[in-house]
Amino acid sequence: AMVLGIDEELGPQLFKCDPAGHYFGHR
């Protein structure tokens, strides 16, 4: 859940730091 909230604010920054973000960013 936290990843979703941060992913929406940072976006590509999270995917760059964490591998899980890549999944959300690719979506």
ChimeraX attribute file (.defattr): number of C-alpha atoms within 10 A of each C-alpha:
attribute: neighborCount
match mode: 1-to-1
recipient: residues
	/A:1	6
	/A:2	7
	/A:3	16
	/A:4	13
	/A:5	10
	/A:6	14
	/A:7	19
	/A:8	13
	/A:9	11
	/A:10	12
	/A:11	17
	/A:12	17
	/A:13	14
	/A:14	20
	/A:15	18
	/A:16	12
	/A:17	10
	/A:18	12
	/A:19	11
	/A:20	13
	/A:21	20
	/A:22	17
	/A:23	10
	/A:24	16
	/A:25	16
	/A:26	8
	/A:27	6
